[in-house]
């Protein structure tokens, strides 16, 4: 089995769903209208955590990569 780069896979999913993407060191920032997602990475295969904002208000936080990936599929 080939080890995949989860960070790149998440970015690809988000871009296919129409999210704008910006990278800063260990963080990825995604935005689509008034919704933003911020992911802090530990390497390229695991996340420290992700946050979901709507109209600049924190909605939720998760350390579960499938949950954060789900936010970006919207």
mmCIF file of the N, C-alpha and C atoms, coordinates in Angstrom:
data_MODEL
# 
_entry.id   MODEL 
# 
loop_
_atom_site.group_PDB 
_atom_site.id 
_atom_site.type_symbol 
_atom_site.label_atom_id 
_atom_site.label_alt_id 
_atom_site.label_comp_id 
_atom_site.label_asym_id 
_atom_site.label_entity_id 
_atom_site.label_seq_id 
_atom_site.pdbx_PDB_ins_code 
_atom_site.Cartn_x 
_atom_site.Cartn_y 
_atom_site.Cartn_z 
_atom_site.occupancy 
_atom_site.B_iso_or_equiv 
_atom_site.pdbx_formal_charge 
_atom_site.auth_seq_id 
_atom_site.auth_comp_id 
_atom_site.auth_asym_id 
_atom_site.auth_atom_id 
_atom_site.pdbx_PDB_model_num 
ATOM 1   N N  . UNK A 1 1  ? 0.842   -1.175 0.000  1.00 0.00 ? 1  UNK A N  1 
ATOM 2   C CA . UNK A 1 1  ? 0.000   0.000  0.000  1.00 0.00 ? 1  UNK A CA 1 
ATOM 3   C C  . UNK A 1 1  ? 0.892   1.245  0.000  1.00 0.00 ? 1  UNK A C  1 
ATOM 4   N N  . UNK A 1 2  ? 0.560   2.213  -0.820 1.00 0.00 ? 2  UNK A N  1 
ATOM 5   C CA . UNK A 1 2  ? 1.337   3.436  -0.951 1.00 0.00 ? 2  UNK A CA 1 
ATOM 6   C C  . UNK A 1 2  ? 0.904   4.423  0.126  1.00 0.00 ? 2  UNK A C  1 
ATOM 7   N N  . UNK A 1 3  ? 1.890   5.012  0.835  1.00 0.00 ? 3  UNK A N  1 
ATOM 8   C CA . UNK A 1 3  ? 1.603   6.037  1.838  1.00 0.00 ? 3  UNK A CA 1 
ATOM 9   C C  . UNK A 1 3  ? 1.202   7.315  1.107  1.00 0.00 ? 3  UNK A C  1 
ATOM 10  N N  . UNK A 1 4  ? 0.015   7.826  1.410  1.00 0.00 ? 4  UNK A N  1 
ATOM 11  C CA . UNK A 1 4  ? -0.459  9.027  0.723  1.00 0.00 ? 4  UNK A CA 1 
ATOM 12  C C  . UNK A 1 4  ? -0.173  10.265 1.545  1.00 0.00 ? 4  UNK A C  1 
ATOM 13  N N  . UNK A 1 5  ? -0.050  11.360 0.888  1.00 0.00 ? 5  UNK A N  1 
ATOM 14  C CA . UNK A 1 5  ? 0.130   12.655 1.518  1.00 0.00 ? 5  UNK A CA 1 
ATOM 15  C C  . UNK A 1 5  ? -1.263  13.196 1.825  1.00 0.00 ? 5  UNK A C  1 
ATOM 16  N N  . UNK A 1 6  ? -1.721  13.016 3.067  1.00 0.00 ? 6  UNK A N  1 
ATOM 17  C CA . UNK A 1 6  ? -3.074  13.419 3.454  1.00 0.00 ? 6  UNK A CA 1 
ATOM 18  C C  . UNK A 1 6  ? -3.299  14.916 3.271  1.00 0.00 ? 6  UNK A C  1 
ATOM 19  N N  . UNK A 1 7  ? -2.279  15.695 3.539  1.00 0.00 ? 7  UNK A N  1 
ATOM 20  C CA . UNK A 1 7  ? -2.424  17.149 3.408  1.00 0.00 ? 7  UNK A CA 1 
ATOM 21  C C  . UNK A 1 7  ? -2.781  17.522 1.974  1.00 0.00 ? 7  UNK A C  1 
ATOM 22  N N  . UNK A 1 8  ? -2.096  16.926 1.008  1.00 0.00 ? 8  UNK A N  1 
ATOM 23  C CA . UNK A 1 8  ? -2.390  17.211 -0.396 1.00 0.00 ? 8  UNK A CA 1 
ATOM 24  C C  . UNK A 1 8  ? -3.754  16.662 -0.790 1.00 0.00 ? 8  UNK A C  1 
ATOM 25  N N  . UNK A 1 9  ? -4.116  15.505 -0.252 1.00 0.00 ? 9  UNK A N  1 
ATOM 26  C CA . UNK A 1 9  ? -5.423  14.911 -0.559 1.00 0.00 ? 9  UNK A CA 1 
ATOM 27  C C  . UNK A 1 9  ? -6.554  15.811 -0.052 1.00 0.00 ? 9  UNK A C  1 
ATOM 28  N N  . UNK A 1 10 ? -6.407  16.359 1.143  1.00 0.00 ? 10 UNK A N  1 
ATOM 29  C CA . UNK A 1 10 ? -7.418  17.267 1.692  1.00 0.00 ? 10 UNK A CA 1 
ATOM 30  C C  . UNK A 1 10 ? -7.512  18.526 0.830  1.00 0.00 ? 10 UNK A C  1 
ATOM 31  N N  . UNK A 1 11 ? -6.383  19.070 0.438  1.00 0.00 ? 11 UNK A N  1 
ATOM 32  C CA . UNK A 1 11 ? -6.377  20.270 -0.407 1.00 0.00 ? 11 UNK A CA 1 
ATOM 33  C C  . UNK A 1 11 ? -7.069  20.005 -1.740 1.00 0.00 ? 11 UNK A C  1 
ATOM 34  N N  . UNK A 1 12 ? -6.850  18.833 -2.306 1.00 0.00 ? 12 UNK A N  1 
ATOM 35  C CA . UNK A 1 12 ? -7.484  18.477 -3.577 1.00 0.00 ? 12 UNK A CA 1 
ATOM 36  C C  . UNK A 1 12 ? -8.994  18.382 -3.434 1.00 0.00 ? 12 UNK A C  1 
ATOM 37  N N  . UNK A 1 13 ? -9.461  17.723 -2.375 1.00 0.00 ? 13 UNK A N  1 
ATOM 38  C CA . UNK A 1 13 ? -10.902 17.607 -2.117 1.00 0.00 ? 13 UNK A CA 1 
ATOM 39  C C  . UNK A 1 13 ? -11.515 18.991 -1.974 1.00 0.00 ? 13 UNK A C  1 
ATOM 40  N N  . UNK A 1 14 ? -10.861 19.867 -1.222 1.00 0.00 ? 14 UNK A N  1 
ATOM 41  C CA . UNK A 1 14 ? -11.384 21.211 -0.991 1.00 0.00 ? 14 UNK A CA 1 
ATOM 42  C C  . UNK A 1 14 ? -11.437 22.021 -2.279 1.00 0.00 ? 14 UNK A C  1 
ATOM 43  N N  . UNK A 1 15 ? -10.395 21.961 -3.059 1.00 0.00 ? 15 UNK A N  1 
ATOM 44  C CA . UNK A 1 15 ? -10.363 22.725 -4.303 1.00 0.00 ? 15 UNK A CA 1 
ATOM 45  C C  . UNK A 1 15 ? -11.414 22.232 -5.286 1.00 0.00 ? 15 UNK A C  1 
ATOM 46  N N  . UNK A 1 16 ? -11.668 20.928 -5.305 1.00 0.00 ? 16 UNK A N  1 
ATOM 47  C CA . UNK A 1 16 ? -12.718 20.385 -6.170 1.00 0.00 ? 16 UNK A CA 1 
ATOM 48  C C  . UNK A 1 16 ? -14.098 20.855 -5.735 1.00 0.00 ? 16 UNK A C  1 
ATOM 49  N N  . UNK A 1 17 ? -14.259 21.148 -4.444 1.00 0.00 ? 17 UNK A N  1 
ATOM 50  C CA . UNK A 1 17 ? -15.539 21.628 -3.919 1.00 0.00 ? 17 UNK A CA 1 
ATOM 51  C C  . UNK A 1 17 ? -15.658 23.150 -3.990 1.00 0.00 ? 17 UNK A C  1 
ATOM 52  N N  . UNK A 1 18 ? -14.631 23.828 -4.514 1.00 0.00 ? 18 UNK A N  1 
ATOM 53  C CA . UNK A 1 18 ? -14.710 25.267 -4.729 1.00 0.00 ? 18 UNK A CA 1 
ATOM 54  C C  . UNK A 1 18 ? -14.153 26.139 -3.617 1.00 0.00 ? 18 UNK A C  1 
ATOM 55  N N  . UNK A 1 19 ? -13.397 25.561 -2.695 1.00 0.00 ? 19 UNK A N  1 
ATOM 56  C CA . UNK A 1 19 ? -12.799 26.335 -1.610 1.00 0.00 ? 19 UNK A CA 1 
ATOM 57  C C  . UNK A 1 19 ? -11.532 27.038 -2.096 1.00 0.00 ? 19 UNK A C  1 
ATOM 58  N N  . UNK A 1 20 ? -11.299 28.257 -1.596 1.00 0.00 ? 20 UNK A N  1 
ATOM 59  C CA . UNK A 1 20 ? -10.024 28.947 -1.795 1.00 0.00 ? 20 UNK A CA 1 
ATOM 60  C C  . UNK A 1 20 ? -9.071  28.399 -0.749 1.00 0.00 ? 20 UNK A C  1 
ATOM 61  N N  . UNK A 1 21 ? -7.783  28.299 -1.090 1.00 0.00 ? 21 UNK A N  1 
ATOM 62  C CA . UNK A 1 21 ? -6.823  27.637 -0.212 1.00 0.00 ? 21 UNK A CA 1 
ATOM 63  C C  . UNK A 1 21 ? -5.573  28.499 -0.083 1.00 0.00 ? 21 UNK A C  1 
ATOM 64  N N  . UNK A 1 22 ? -5.092  28.605 1.167  1.00 0.00 ? 22 UNK A N  1 
ATOM 65  C CA . UNK A 1 22 ? -3.853  29.327 1.449  1.00 0.00 ? 22 UNK A CA 1 
ATOM 66  C C  . UNK A 1 22 ? -3.053  28.507 2.454  1.00 0.00 ? 22 UNK A C  1 
ATOM 67  N N  . UNK A 1 23 ? -1.740  28.439 2.247  1.00 0.00 ? 23 UNK A N  1 
ATOM 68  C CA . UNK A 1 23 ? -0.852  27.671 3.117  1.00 0.00 ? 23 UNK A CA 1 
ATOM 69  C C  . UNK A 1 23 ? 0.078   28.626 3.861  1.00 0.00 ? 23 UNK A C  1 
ATOM 70  N N  . UNK A 1 24 ? 0.275   28.373 5.153  1.00 0.00 ? 24 UNK A N  1 
ATOM 71  C CA . UNK A 1 24 ? 1.226   29.134 5.965  1.00 0.00 ? 24 UNK A CA 1 
ATOM 72  C C  . UNK A 1 24 ? 1.865   28.159 6.947  1.00 0.00 ? 24 UNK A C  1 
ATOM 73  N N  . UNK A 1 25 ? 3.095   27.755 6.643  1.00 0.00 ? 25 UNK A N  1 
ATOM 74  C CA . UNK A 1 25 ? 3.840   26.805 7.480  1.00 0.00 ? 25 UNK A CA 1 
ATOM 75  C C  . UNK A 1 25 ? 3.043   25.523 7.708  1.00 0.00 ? 25 UNK A C  1 
ATOM 76  N N  . UNK A 1 26 ? 2.660   25.268 8.965  1.00 0.00 ? 26 UNK A N  1 
ATOM 77  C CA . UNK A 1 26 ? 1.940   24.032 9.308  1.00 0.00 ? 26 UNK A CA 1 
ATOM 78  C C  . UNK A 1 26 ? 0.438   24.180 9.191  1.00 0.00 ? 26 UNK A C  1 
ATOM 79  N N  . UNK A 1 27 ? -0.050  25.327 8.731  1.00 0.00 ? 27 UNK A N  1 
ATOM 80  C CA . UNK A 1 27 ? -1.484  25.593 8.676  1.00 0.00 ? 27 UNK A CA 1 
ATOM 81  C C  . UNK A 1 27 ? -1.979  25.690 7.248  1.00 0.00 ? 27 UNK A C  1 
ATOM 82  N N  . UNK A 1 28 ? -3.184  25.174 7.044  1.00 0.00 ? 28 UNK A N  1 
ATOM 83  C CA . UNK A 1 28 ? -3.917  25.364 5.799  1.00 0.00 ? 28 UNK A CA 1 
ATOM 84  C C  . UNK A 1 28 ? -5.171  26.147 6.123  1.00 0.00 ? 28 UNK A C  1 
ATOM 85  N N  . UNK A 1 29 ? -5.451  27.163 5.317  1.00 0.00 ? 29 UNK A N  1 
ATOM 86  C CA . UNK A 1 29 ? -6.638  27.988 5.492  1.00 0.00 ? 29 UNK A CA 1 
ATOM 87  C C  . UNK A 1 29 ? -7.499  27.828 4.253  1.00 0.00 ? 29 UNK A C  1 
ATOM 88  N N  . UNK A 1 30 ? -8.767  27.532 4.461  1.00 0.00 ? 30 UNK A N  1 
ATOM 89  C CA . UNK A 1 30 ? -9.722  27.387 3.372  1.00 0.00 ? 30 UNK A CA 1 
ATOM 90  C C  . UNK A 1 30 ? -10.872 28.343 3.631  1.00 0.00 ? 30 UNK A C  1 
ATOM 91  N N  . UNK A 1 31 ? -11.378 28.983 2.576  1.00 0.00 ? 31 UNK A N  1 
ATOM 92  C CA . UNK A 1 31 ? -12.559 29.813 2.744  1.00 0.00 ? 31 UNK A CA 1 
ATOM 93  C C  . UNK A 1 31 ? -13.446 29.706 1.513  1.00 0.00 ? 31 UNK A C  1 
ATOM 94  N N  . UNK A 1 32 ? -14.730 29.810 1.808  1.00 0.00 ? 32 UNK A N  1 
ATOM 95  C CA . UNK A 1 32 ? -15.762 29.791 0.773  1.00 0.00 ? 32 UNK A CA 1 
ATOM 96  C C  . UNK A 1 32 ? -16.880 30.691 1.282  1.00 0.00 ? 32 UNK A C  1 
ATOM 97  N N  . UNK A 1 33 ? -16.937 31.902 0.766  1.00 0.00 ? 33 UNK A N  1 
ATOM 98  C CA . UNK A 1 33 ? -17.938 32.856 1.248  1.00 0.00 ? 33 UNK A CA 1 
ATOM 99  C C  . UNK A 1 33 ? -17.669 33.216 2.695  1.00 0.00 ? 33 UNK A C  1 
ATOM 100 N N  . UNK A 1 34 ? -18.670 33.033 3.559  1.00 0.00 ? 34 UNK A N  1 
ATOM 101 C CA . UNK A 1 34 ? -18.535 33.384 4.973  1.00 0.00 ? 34 UNK A CA 1 
ATOM 102 C C  . UNK A 1 34 ? -18.064 32.207 5.823  1.00 0.00 ? 34 UNK A C  1 
ATOM 103 N N  . UNK A 1 35 ? -17.766 31.086 5.193  1.00 0.00 ? 35 UNK A N  1 
ATOM 104 C CA . UNK A 1 35 ? -17.331 29.894 5.920  1.00 0.00 ? 35 UNK A CA 1 
ATOM 105 C C  . UNK A 1 35 ? -15.826 29.728 5.757  1.00 0.00 ? 35 UNK A C  1 
ATOM 106 N N  . UNK A 1 36 ? -15.133 29.458 6.890  1.00 0.00 ? 36 UNK A N  1 
ATOM 107 C CA . UNK A 1 36 ? -13.690 29.246 6.863  1.00 0.00 ? 36 UNK A CA 1 
ATOM 108 C C  . UNK A 1 36 ? -13.339 27.977 7.628  1.00 0.00 ? 36 UNK A C  1 
ATOM 109 N N  . UNK A 1 37 ? -12.295 27.303 7.180  1.00 0.00 ? 37 UNK A N  1 
ATOM 110 C CA . UNK A 1 37 ? -11.754 26.136 7.869  1.00 0.00 ? 37 UNK A CA 1 
ATOM 111 C C  . UNK A 1 37 ? -10.254 26.355 8.026  1.00 0.00 ? 37 UNK A C  1 
ATOM 112 N N  . UNK A 1 38 ? -9.749  26.126 9.234  1.00 0.00 ? 38 UNK A N  1 
ATOM 113 C CA . UNK A 1 38 ? -8.320  26.252 9.524  1.00 0.00 ? 38 UNK A CA 1 
ATOM 114 C C  . UNK A 1 38 ? -7.852  24.897 10.037 1.00 0.00 ? 38 UNK A C  1 
ATOM 115 N N  . UNK A 1 39 ? -6.824  24.342 9.399  1.00 0.00 ? 39 UNK A N  1 
ATOM 116 C CA . UNK A 1 39 ? -6.271  23.049 9.798  1.00 0.00 ? 39 UNK A CA 1 
ATOM 117 C C  . UNK A 1 39 ? -4.808  23.242 10.172 1.00 0.00 ? 39 UNK A C  1 
ATOM 118 N N  . UNK A 1 40 ? -4.426  22.732 11.340 1.00 0.00 ? 40 UNK A N  1 
ATOM 119 C CA . UNK A 1 40 ? -3.028  22.736 11.773 1.00 0.00 ? 40 UNK A CA 1 
ATOM 120 C C  . UNK A 1 40 ? -2.528  21.306 11.650 1.00 0.00 ? 40 UNK A C  1 
ATOM 121 N N  . UNK A 1 41 ? -1.423  21.135 10.913 1.00 0.00 ? 41 UNK A N  1 
ATOM 122 C CA . UNK A 1 41 ? -0.902  19.815 10.586 1.00 0.00 ? 41 UNK A CA 1 
ATOM 123 C C  . UNK A 1 41 ? 0.293   19.426 11.453 1.00 0.00 ? 41 UNK A C  1 
ATOM 124 N N  . UNK A 1 42 ? 0.396   18.154 11.696 1.00 0.00 ? 42 UNK A N  1 
ATOM 125 C CA . UNK A 1 42 ? 1.564   17.536 12.322 1.00 0.00 ? 42 UNK A CA 1 
ATOM 126 C C  . UNK A 1 42 ? 2.188   16.677 11.218 1.00 0.00 ? 42 UNK A C  1 
ATOM 127 N N  . UNK A 1 43 ? 3.153   17.238 10.498 1.00 0.00 ? 43 UNK A N  1 
ATOM 128 C CA . UNK A 1 43 ? 3.663   16.570 9.299  1.00 0.00 ? 43 UNK A CA 1 
ATOM 129 C C  . UNK A 1 43 ? 2.658   16.732 8.173  1.00 0.00 ? 43 UNK A C  1 
ATOM 130 N N  . UNK A 1 44 ? 2.664   15.809 7.225  1.00 0.00 ? 44 UNK A N  1 
ATOM 131 C CA . UNK A 1 44 ? 1.717   15.869 6.109  1.00 0.00 ? 44 UNK A CA 1 
ATOM 132 C C  . UNK A 1 44 ? 0.676   14.762 6.155  1.00 0.00 ? 44 UNK A C  1 
ATOM 133 N N  . UNK A 1 45 ? 0.669   13.978 7.235  1.00 0.00 ? 45 UNK A N  1 
ATOM 134 C CA . UNK A 1 45 ? -0.264  12.853 7.299  1.00 0.00 ? 45 UNK A CA 1 
ATOM 135 C C  . UNK A 1 45 ? -1.203  12.879 8.490  1.00 0.00 ? 45 UNK A C  1 
ATOM 136 N N  . UNK A 1 46 ? -1.003  13.777 9.440  1.00 0.00 ? 46 UNK A N  1 
ATOM 137 C CA . UNK A 1 46 ? -1.857  13.839 10.629 1.00 0.00 ? 46 UNK A CA 1 
ATOM 138 C C  . UNK A 1 46 ? -2.133  15.296 10.993 1.00 0.00 ? 46 UNK A C  1 
ATOM 139 N N  . UNK A 1 47 ? -3.304  15.539 11.558 1.00 0.00 ? 47 UNK A N  1 
ATOM 140 C CA . UNK A 1 47 ? -3.637  16.898 11.971 1.00 0.00 ? 47 UNK A CA 1 
ATOM 141 C C  . UNK A 1 47 ? -3.547  17.030 13.485 1.00 0.00 ? 47 UNK A C  1 
ATOM 142 N N  . UNK A 1 48 ? -3.178  18.222 13.914 1.00 0.00 ? 48 UNK A N  1 
ATOM 143 C CA . UNK A 1 48 ? -3.280  18.555 15.336 1.00 0.00 ? 48 UNK A CA 1 
ATOM 144 C C  . UNK A 1 48 ? -4.714  18.940 15.651 1.00 0.00 ? 48 UNK A C  1 
ATOM 145 N N  . UNK A 1 49 ? -5.381  19.562 14.681 1.00 0.00 ? 49 UNK A N  1 
ATOM 146 C CA . UNK A 1 49 ? -6.773  19.953 14.874 1.00 0.00 ? 49 UNK A CA 1 
ATOM 147 C C  . UNK A 1 49 ? -7.259  20.824 13.739 1.00 0.00 ? 49 UNK A C  1 
ATOM 148 N N  . UNK A 1 50 ? -8.565  20.930 13.650 1.00 0.00 ? 50 UNK A N  1 
ATOM 149 C CA . UNK A 1 50 ? -9.192  21.769 12.647 1.00 0.00 ? 50 UNK A CA 1 
ATOM 150 C C  . UNK A 1 50 ? -10.330 22.549 13.265 1.00 0.00 ? 50 UNK A C  1 
ATOM 151 N N  . UNK A 1 51 ? -10.548 23.760 12.777 1.00 0.00 ? 51 UNK A N  1 
ATOM 152 C CA . UNK A 1 51 ? -11.635 24.591 13.272 1.00 0.00 ? 51 UNK A CA 1 
ATOM 153 C C  . UNK A 1 51 ? -12.512 25.046 12.115 1.00 0.00 ? 51 UNK A C  1 
ATOM 154 N N  . UNK A 1 52 ? -13.801 25.134 12.393 1.00 0.00 ? 52 UNK A N  1 
ATOM 155 C CA . UNK A 1 52 ? -14.787 25.573 11.411 1.00 0.00 ? 52 UNK A CA 1 
ATOM 156 C C  . UNK A 1 52 ? -15.400 26.877 11.907 1.00 0.00 ? 52 UNK A C  1 
ATOM 157 N N  . UNK A 1 53 ? -15.362 27.905 11.061 1.00 0.00 ? 53 UNK A N  1 
ATOM 158 C CA . UNK A 1 53 ? -15.918 29.215 11.398 1.00 0.00 ? 53 UNK A CA 1 
ATOM 159 C C  . UNK A 1 53 ? -17.025 29.563 10.413 1.00 0.00 ? 53 UNK A C  1 
ATOM 160 N N  . UNK A 1 54 ? -18.046 30.245 10.907 1.00 0.00 ? 54 UNK A N  1 
ATOM 161 C CA . UNK A 1 54 ? -19.108 30.768 10.053 1.00 0.00 ? 54 UNK A CA 1 
ATOM 162 C C  . UNK A 1 54 ? -19.338 32.213 10.465 1.00 0.00 ? 54 UNK A C  1 
ATOM 163 N N  . UNK A 1 55 ? -19.205 33.131 9.530  1.00 0.00 ? 55 UNK A N  1 
ATOM 164 C CA . UNK A 1 55 ? -19.301 34.569 9.826  1.00 0.00 ? 55 UNK A CA 1 
ATOM 165 C C  . UNK A 1 55 ? -18.363 34.969 10.956 1.00 0.00 ? 55 UNK A C  1 
ATOM 166 N N  . UNK A 1 56 ? -17.142 34.437 10.947 1.00 0.00 ? 56 UNK A N  1 
ATOM 167 C CA . UNK A 1 56 ? -16.106 34.730 11.938 1.00 0.00 ? 56 UNK A CA 1 
ATOM 168 C C  . UNK A 1 56 ? -16.424 34.227 13.349 1.00 0.00 ? 56 UNK A C  1 
ATOM 169 N N  . UNK A 1 57 ? -17.445 33.405 13.487 1.00 0.00 ? 57 UNK A N  1 
ATOM 170 C CA . UNK A 1 57 ? -17.753 32.786 14.776 1.00 0.00 ? 57 UNK A CA 1 
ATOM 171 C C  . UNK A 1 57 ? -17.328 31.326 14.742 1.00 0.00 ? 57 UNK A C  1 
ATOM 172 N N  . UNK A 1 58 ? -16.603 30.910 15.769 1.00 0.00 ? 58 UNK A N  1 
ATOM 173 C CA . UNK A 1 58 ? -16.175 29.518 15.872 1.00 0.00 ? 58 UNK A CA 1 
ATOM 174 C C  . UNK A 1 58 ? -17.402 28.632 16.025 1.00 0.00 ? 58 UNK A C  1 
ATOM 175 N N  . UNK A 1 59 ? -17.528 27.648 15.137 1.00 0.00 ? 59 UNK A N  1 
ATOM 176 C CA . UNK A 1 59 ? -18.654 26.724 15.199 1.00 0.00 ? 59 UNK A CA 1 
ATOM 177 C C  . UNK A 1 59 ? -18.282 25.423 15.888 1.00 0.00 ? 59 UNK A C  1 
ATOM 178 N N  . UNK A 1 60 ? -17.110 24.872 15.515 1.00 0.00 ? 60 UNK A N  1 
ATOM 179 C CA . UNK A 1 60 ? -16.697 23.599 16.085 1.00 0.00 ? 60 UNK A CA 1 
ATOM 180 C C  . UNK A 1 60 ? -15.207 23.385 15.880 1.00 0.00 ? 60 UNK A C  1 
ATOM 181 N N  . UNK A 1 61 ? -14.667 22.460 16.653 1.00 0.00 ? 61 UNK A N  1 
ATOM 182 C CA . UNK A 1 61 ? -13.264 22.085 16.597 1.00 0.00 ? 61 UNK A CA 1 
ATOM 183 C C  . UNK A 1 61 ? -13.203 20.559 16.591 1.00 0.00 ? 61 UNK A C  1 
ATOM 184 N N  . UNK A 1 62 ? -12.253 20.002 15.856 1.00 0.00 ? 62 UNK A N  1 
ATOM 185 C CA . UNK A 1 62 ? -12.114 18.554 15.832 1.00 0.00 ? 62 UNK A CA 1 
ATOM 186 C C  . UNK A 1 62 ? -10.659 18.161 15.586 1.00 0.00 ? 62 UNK A C  1 
ATOM 187 N N  . UNK A 1 63 ? -10.281 17.024 16.170 1.00 0.00 ? 63 UNK A N  1 
ATOM 188 C CA . UNK A 1 63 ? -8.964  16.442 15.893 1.00 0.00 ? 63 UNK A CA 1 
ATOM 189 C C  . UNK A 1 63 ? -9.098  15.214 15.001 1.00 0.00 ? 63 UNK A C  1 
ATOM 190 N N  . UNK A 1 64 ? -10.300 14.974 14.494 1.00 0.00 ? 64 UNK A N  1 
ATOM 191 C CA . UNK A 1 64 ? -10.592 13.826 13.645 1.00 0.00 ? 64 UNK A CA 1 
ATOM 192 C C  . UNK A 1 64 ? -10.505 14.242 12.169 1.00 0.00 ? 64 UNK A C  1 
ATOM 193 N N  . UNK A 1 65 ? -9.515  13.720 11.460 1.00 0.00 ? 65 UNK A N  1 
ATOM 194 C CA . UNK A 1 65 ? -9.306  14.108 10.061 1.00 0.00 ? 65 UNK A CA 1 
ATOM 195 C C  . UNK A 1 65 ? -10.521 13.843 9.173  1.00 0.00 ? 65 UNK A C  1 
ATOM 196 N N  . UNK A 1 66 ? -11.201 12.690 9.267  1.00 0.00 ? 66 UNK A N  1 
ATOM 197 C CA . UNK A 1 66 ? -12.395 12.494 8.428  1.00 0.00 ? 66 UNK A CA 1 
ATOM 198 C C  . UNK A 1 66 ? -13.493 13.538 8.682  1.00 0.00 ? 66 UNK A C  1 
ATOM 199 N N  . UNK A 1 67 ? -13.631 13.992 9.915  1.00 0.00 ? 67 UNK A N  1 
ATOM 200 C CA . UNK A 1 67 ? -14.615 15.038 10.218 1.00 0.00 ? 67 UNK A CA 1 
ATOM 201 C C  . UNK A 1 67 ? -14.241 16.341 9.530  1.00 0.00 ? 67 UNK A C  1 
ATOM 202 N N  . UNK A 1 68 ? -12.985 16.728 9.645  1.00 0.00 ? 68 UNK A N  1 
ATOM 203 C CA . UNK A 1 68 ? -12.518 17.975 9.028  1.00 0.00 ? 68 UNK A CA 1 
ATOM 204 C C  . UNK A 1 68 ? -12.626 17.873 7.508  1.00 0.00 ? 68 UNK A C  1 
ATOM 205 N N  . UNK A 1 69 ? -12.274 16.726 6.954  1.00 0.00 ? 69 UNK A N  1 
ATOM 206 C CA . UNK A 1 69 ? -12.402 16.526 5.500  1.00 0.00 ? 69 UNK A CA 1 
ATOM 207 C C  . UNK A 1 69 ? -13.866 16.660 5.085  1.00 0.00 ? 69 UNK A C  1 
ATOM 208 N N  . UNK A 1 70 ? -14.783 16.187 5.920  1.00 0.00 ? 70 UNK A N  1 
ATOM 209 C CA . UNK A 1 70 ? -16.200 16.309 5.629  1.00 0.00 ? 70 UNK A CA 1 
ATOM 210 C C  . UNK A 1 70 ? -16.679 17.741 5.542  1.00 0.00 ? 70 UNK A C  1 
ATOM 211 N N  . UNK A 1 71 ? -16.124 18.620 6.397  1.00 0.00 ? 71 UNK A N  1 
ATOM 212 C CA . UNK A 1 71 ? -16.474 20.040 6.316  1.00 0.00 ? 71 UNK A CA 1 
ATOM 213 C C  . UNK A 1 71 ? -16.138 20.602 4.951  1.00 0.00 ? 71 UNK A C  1 
ATOM 214 N N  . UNK A 1 72 ? -15.033 20.134 4.381  1.00 0.00 ? 72 UNK A N  1 
ATOM 215 C CA . UNK A 1 72 ? -14.562 20.671 3.096  1.00 0.00 ? 72 UNK A CA 1 
ATOM 216 C C  . UNK A 1 72 ? -15.276 20.067 1.894  1.00 0.00 ? 72 UNK A C  1 
ATOM 217 N N  . UNK A 1 73 ? -16.055 19.027 2.103  1.00 0.00 ? 73 UNK A N  1 
ATOM 218 C CA . UNK A 1 73 ? -16.811 18.439 0.996  1.00 0.00 ? 73 UNK A CA 1 
ATOM 219 C C  . UNK A 1 73 ? -18.109 19.169 0.741  1.00 0.00 ? 73 UNK A C  1 
ATOM 220 N N  . UNK A 1 74 ? -18.445 20.109 1.605  1.00 0.00 ? 74 UNK A N  1 
ATOM 221 C CA . UNK A 1 74 ? -19.701 20.863 1.442  1.00 0.00 ? 74 UNK A CA 1 
ATOM 222 C C  . UNK A 1 74 ? -19.636 21.813 0.301  1.00 0.00 ? 74 UNK A C  1 
# 
